């Protein structure tokens, strides 16, 4: 193992003293065929890299993502002898698998499923589901916290593109801000996918807004910011997670800010790991780092649970674990204890934390 990789592995996978515990066996459930296979490749790449550093044994199982769910996934996991499983990019497969995993005491860490109903069912039925993806409402909570912290003395506006997600996000932010005594000077729904948004930015300026939270996609944000600059209007914009997409005809300008997840090597630890991955022709994007974090977390949690003589599921519900995405722990609701969204800034190639770039 290269010296730099060994150092990173030591920093990320921290085992308490010497242990003779057997290497954990972890199932990696992800699409291996069809259009979603590219995402499955990201999951497998991140999981393999972490397993190589931490000593976990992986069992790779394909995920079909069919409408009714694939119950054979549960049989494959149980037959493999895995004590935990990660991945599960499709709600249907996860829902079909969880009852059998509960019977076997196998913990499941989803990297993708965000359904609030699914987690409610899991808690009611005692399914061993833990969510490494953000829980519903976390994006709005992070947006509210950032706006309260940075815009309290500024006239601000809230705009959305009319889609269900954007409308619900902006409304949730509006309600939370009003609970904090902050009221927007302008609220509007704009028409998306337009070649120009000069009328919108002029209305924002006329209303007296200087800070604008945008519930919309990356392409619209790029057009809005371009037109605001062309009009020489001193407007500052903040987007949400939809900024984590590819550029459209108009690129997102450098310095654009958004509340996003640090998944592309944005933190110091993940940037160092991303450099190591380049040697294996792995791009640290998409699900690569979350999968790495999941395997790292389960490797350490397995060692901790064996040392304490308690079930793995109990350890996951009570302890925290260092990973490339930071220290991760789950609450009694099996959701992340810490909101993973961060205020980030676009550099022209990737997002970096604002506190580190300013």
Secondary structure, 3 states (H helix, E strand, C coil): CCHHHHHHHHHHCCCCCCCCCCCCEEEEEECCCCCCHHHHHHHHHHHHHHHHHHCCEEEEEECCCCCCCCCHHHHHHHHHCCCEEEECCCHHHHHHHHHHHHHHCCEEEECCCCCHHHHHHHHHHCCCEEECCCCCCHHHHHHHHHHHHHHCCCCEEEEECCCHHHHHHHHHHHHHHHHCCCCCCEEEECCCCCCCCHHHHHHHHHCCCCEEEEECCHHHHHHHHHHHHHCCCCCEEEECHHHCCCCCCCCCCCCCEEEEECCCCCCHHHHHHHHHHHCCCCCCCCCHHHHHHHHHHHHHHHHHHHHHCCCHHHHHHHCEEEECCEEEEECCCCCECCCCEEEEEECCCCEEEHHHHC
